[in-house]
């Protein structure tokens, strides 16, 4: 009798669990959309973009992958058409309104200027300079722009170049990016929630599988197999070591598999990586220049400094981080990643916000490497003044 009741209750619990998970999945797919990878759309084999279906993402992005804006330039004045490209700092998915992201601030703060900057904002979480130059190639082929702002994040974009592991050139057909094509279980939104809880609460970054080339080329994609606590400093060094091993095999990593920091790059810096990243920055710069000549736009680099370069990195961290900083960061500080980037980008003006953000504790989130809306506000005015002054000088 007791055994029958036990199995009966077990069946009830099973049915209730399945029903709860199903309803949760339906709800999450209604909010966030249900196709392809959780945050991304890979219909274009040259340009990944954020998805635009579901209640959440349809509010943020349009079908071109541009971040929507609450502002627009007045039609009764001559506006400058601007393309802004970058990574998660430009996508700013964490900002659920369309007023506060960087592109919107540029539009809003230029409306009453001599000329208004009508900005198309293209940003994707995890993209590095290698992927972004091909995004510029794509969007400048279908739209006419006066200015293209190439945003670079001196926090993880150098190591993104290492992980992309491709020689940049004008042959678009040879280019392909890697991403995670998830199986049924990993594609469930409820699985995504579990992963987020694991990462944000316990600091454990669960590994992905299912690497895919955007052009279905022979398998040249591989994800790092790192596991462990993301808030442990030693994890960052392990991350760098694993990335270097994959790089040495001639393989590429998916762009959208988690947070990374260029303290890995600085700590892991060796002659081979330095030469590779230097050559790729130069190749990207030359490709950018050739596109500007062919398609008649003005280029501009916008460089966001790493939080670790401009604020006291030991504040708010535990002993583990402080000890790691003492032994590894003298070299990092001397390198200064912005200087490393700038010295290899020769063809266009560069705006970096190093001085603007120095000792600005509220320019970055406390336990996050992203810039805040305060930093975006400061940077938007610098960008606006530069572009308008340049436009005036060429009239």
Secondary structure as UniProt FT lines:
FT   HELIX           2..32
FT   STRAND          40..41
FT   STRAND          49..50
FT   HELIX           54..60
FT   TURN            63..64
FT   STRAND          66..67
FT   TURN            75..76
FT   STRAND          80..86
FT   HELIX           88..91
FT   TURN            93..94
FT   HELIX           102..110
FT   TURN            111..112
FT   STRAND          117..123
FT   TURN            125..126
FT   HELIX           129..142
FT   STRAND          147..154
FT   TURN            155..156
FT   HELIX           157..164
FT   HELIX           172..174
FT   STRAND          178..180
FT   TURN            184..187
FT   HELIX           189..202
FT   STRAND          211..213
FT   TURN            214..215
FT   TURN            230..231
FT   HELIX           233..248
FT   TURN            249..250
FT   HELIX           263..268
FT   HELIX           271..295
FT   STRAND          298..305
FT   HELIX           307..310
FT   TURN            313..316
FT   HELIX           319..335
FT   HELIX           337..342
FT   TURN            343..344
FT   STRAND          350..352
FT   HELIX           354..357
FT   TURN            358..359
FT   HELIX           361..363
FT   TURN            366..367
FT   HELIX           373..393
//
